C-alpha cells in the first residue's frame, strides 16, 4: 500500500451501537414507543386563540381573527363581506355596521377586488380581519345563534356547506367551544 492512499480505520475501540448513539433500541419496540411518547408534548400558543383553553368564552372578534389566520390568503369577496357585516352587527347589537368598522372595510375590499384582474392585487381576509377585536365597535362571546346567522347567510349565497376556515366555520367552532365551557 502506498503512503498516498488512505488507510482503512483500525478498530482499536468498540464501535458504538445504534442504541448507544440515538438512545433508542431497535430490538425493544415498547422502549421505542415509550421514548417517542415522552417527547411528544403539545405546543399551544398562548398569544392567540387561548380563550377556549383558559375557560374564557371566545368572542366574535377572536373568531374573526381566527379566519385571518386560517383563510387569510383568500381574497375578500361579496360573500365574505356580507358574513363579516353580520358578525359585526351581532357583536355590536346594532341594526347596521358603523362607518369605518370591519363590515364597511370588508365591503370596500370586496368591491375593490371585483375590479381587479390579478389575485396578488386583491385585498385579502387577513388585511381586514387581523386585530378584528380592536376594529369592532363592540365585542361579545359567540353564541350558537350568532354562528347560525352567519352560516345561514353563507349557505344561502353558495348553497353548500360552510367554507373550511371561513367566517361561518370559525363562528360555529367558537360557539361550540363556548358551549363546552
N, C-alpha and C positions, 0 to 999 in steps of 0.2 A: 504494500500500500504506500502510496506517495504521501509526502508531508503536506501537499496542497489539498488533498482530498479530506473532507470532514470525516471524523471518526464516528462510529456508532456510539451512542452513550453507553457507558458501562454501568451495569446495575450493581452498585455497591451499597444501595439502600433500598428499602422496600417501597414499591410503587403504591401510592395511596389508592384505596378502593373508592369506587363511585360514592358510596355512602359516607365515607370519611370527608369527602370534598363538599358534597351537597347537603349532607345531613339527612338524606332520605335513602332508605334501604330499598333495593329493588326486589328483595325477596319477601319481606313482610308487608303485605298490602294494607293491613289495618294500620300499620305505623304510618304509611304514606297518607292515608285518608286523615288520620289524626293530625299530622303535621300540616296538611293543606287547610283543614278546617280551622286550625289555630290561627292561621294568618289571614283569614277572610273576615275582616272587620268592616262592616258597612260604614261608608262615609256619608254623613248627612250634612249638607251645607246649612249653616245656621243664619246666614245673612239673607237668604230668600226662602220663601215657602216653609218657614219653620212654624207657622201658626198652628198647623194641624198636629205638629209634634208636641208643642208645649201646652196644648189644650185651648188656646185662644181660637175663636172662630175665624175662618178665612173670610176676608171682606171681598166685596165686588172689585175694588181696586186691585187687591192682591191676585184675584182670579184673572183680571185683565193683564197684569204684569206677567203672569204665567204664560199667557198667549204670546207676549213679546219674546219670551224665551223659547217656547216650543214651536211656534209658527212665525217667528219674527221676520224671516226672509221672504214671506209671502207678500205680494203687492196688495195694498188695500183696494178692495172692490166695493161696489154698492151694497152687497150683502153684509160685508164686514162693517161698513159704516152704519147700516141700519141696526145691526146687533150691538154695536158699541153705543149708539144713541139710546137704545132700550136699556142697556146695562146702566148707563149714566142716569137715565130717568128713574130706574128702580133704586139706584143708590141714593139719589137726592130726594126722591119723593115728590119731585115737581112734575108738572104736566108736559114740559118740553125741556130741551137742552139749553144750557146757558151759552151765551156768546163767548167764544174763546176757549171753551172747555173741550173735553175729549170728543164728544159727539160731533161738534162742529168741525173740529180738526180732522176727524175721520171722513166726514162728508166732503170737505175740501180736498183731501187727499184722493178720495175715490174719483171725484170729478177730474182732478188733475191727471190721475193715472189713466182715465178713459181716453185722454187726448195724447197719450204718449205711445210711441211706436216701439221703443226699446225697454225691456224689463229693467235694465240697470238704471234707467232714468226715473223709474216709478218710486213713489213713497211706499215704504214697507210698514208692516204692522208694528215692528219694533220701533220705528221712528215715532209712531203715535202712542204706543202703549207702554213704553219704558217710563217708569216712575208714574204710572197711572194713578196711584193713591194720592199723589201730590197734585195731579191735574184735575181730579174730580172736585166738584163744589162741596160734596159731602160723601161719606162712605159708611157702609154698614155691612154686617155679616150677610153672606149669600144664603138665601133660603131656597127651598125647593120651588116655590112659586117664581122666584127670580129666574132660576135655571129654566123652568118650563116656558116662561115668557120669551126668553131668548131662543130656546130650542124651537118653539113653535114658529117663530119668525124665520129661522134658518130652514126649517123643514118646508115651510110654505114657499120659500124662494128657490130651493134646489130640489125639492121633492125626494130626498134621500135621507139617510142617517146623517147625524151631525159630523162635520168635518173634523177628523182627528187633530187635536191640538188647537182647534179653533175656539172662538168665543163661547159657543154653546157647550162644547165639550168641557172646557175649563170651568164654566159656571156649574155644570152638572157635577163634575168631580168635587168642586168646592162645597156644593150643597150636600153631597153625600158624606164628605168628611165632617162637615159641621154637624150633620145628623148623628154621626157616630160619637161625637164628643159630647 
